[in-house]
Amino acid sequence: MATKTKKKLSRQIDVGYKADGTRIRKRVYASSPGEMDRKIHAVLSEHEKAPHPSDITFHEYAQKWLRTYKSMREAATQEMYRVVLNKTESIDYTPLKYITATDLQEIIADNKDHPSSCAKIKLTFSQIWDSAVSDGIIPTNITKRLELPSTCVKQGRALTADEKKAIRDAKLEPMERMYVSLLYYLGLRPQEAFALLPEDFTEDTVTIQRAVGYDGNNPYIKTTKTGNVRVLPLPYALQELLQDYHTDSYLIHNRQGRLMSKTVKSDFWLDIKGKIDAKLKYKSDLRPYLFRHNFCTVCYYSGITLKKCQYLMGHSSLQMIMKVYAHLDDEQESLDSLKSIDL
């Protein structure tokens, strides 16, 4: 006579919670009620000795935060956070709840020679601590009073008369001339200029509807910085230049007719700058964004309103335009006051 196989008992038990608040469950198997009780007791005892979510280290939590909240952001943004998290070695294996504001301030101090990096470090810490507070791992955000190193913000400026002449006289290749002209006549962001196609142009307008982003060195098409589409008037000088400029691809492209990689883009600008500097006979501080500030300055002296300038330059708010206009107002005010000096 065959003997029956005794059915094993099975029970799922809760052993705690993860850092995100979800339950941690474990299934226990036993041959008898007595064995089940002993096994459950052993599992619970083992869990008590294991690190709890509140003991999670900075590195563990930061990596989880990066995967959870930043995986859908642009590749360049994700890379920025990864670069910051490579600077946190001193706290990586410290439980989050034991890290002090002084620990974080020391990391900022270690990078004080690079103010922009310090700002990114503080931003990253603030977001991580906000998340940890929401997850119930720590009670408060200790990053609120972190201090950044003082820095002298470089004020944008317009192109000088000598620089304009050097740009006109420089022996630029057709594509180099086109790039400089797009920046100068339209006030585009460089990433918008690199994304322009022939079909974006009509006889007297151009539609700005995309930009180039970079995943490491590799380019890809994305929306503009604000996600908005704007239609700009084409100045006569740019219309004339476009008449003799023919391409079936992006207006500014690599030798294969495709988007330029980040390194090729950098070399492309350095070649342009070198030719302009040769005419200036000195090493200038020219950079692509200087053309954008020059365009804003032209708008100011042409009497274009703040709101219209905001649209032309593709800003999401008036704040940036107001800073430039206020700077120019200050300059004009000081010049006018000099005219009235008398004995």
Secondary structure, DSSP 8 states (H G I E B T S, - for coil): --------EEEEEEEEE-TTS-EEEEEEEESSHHHHHHHHHHHHHHHHHS--GGG-BHHHHHHHHHHHHSTTS-HHHHHHHHHHHTT-TTTTTSBGGG--HHHHHHHHHHTTT-HHHHHHHHHHHHHHHHHHHHTTSSSS-TTTT---------------HHHHHHHHHS---HHHHHHHHHHHHH---HHHHTT--GGGB-SSEEEE--EEEEETTEEEEE--TTS--EEEE--HHHHHHHHT---SS-SS--TTSS---HHHHHHHHHHHHHHHHHHHTS-----HHHHHHHHHHHHHHTT--HHHHHHHHT-SSSHHHHHHHHHHHHHHHHHHHHHT---
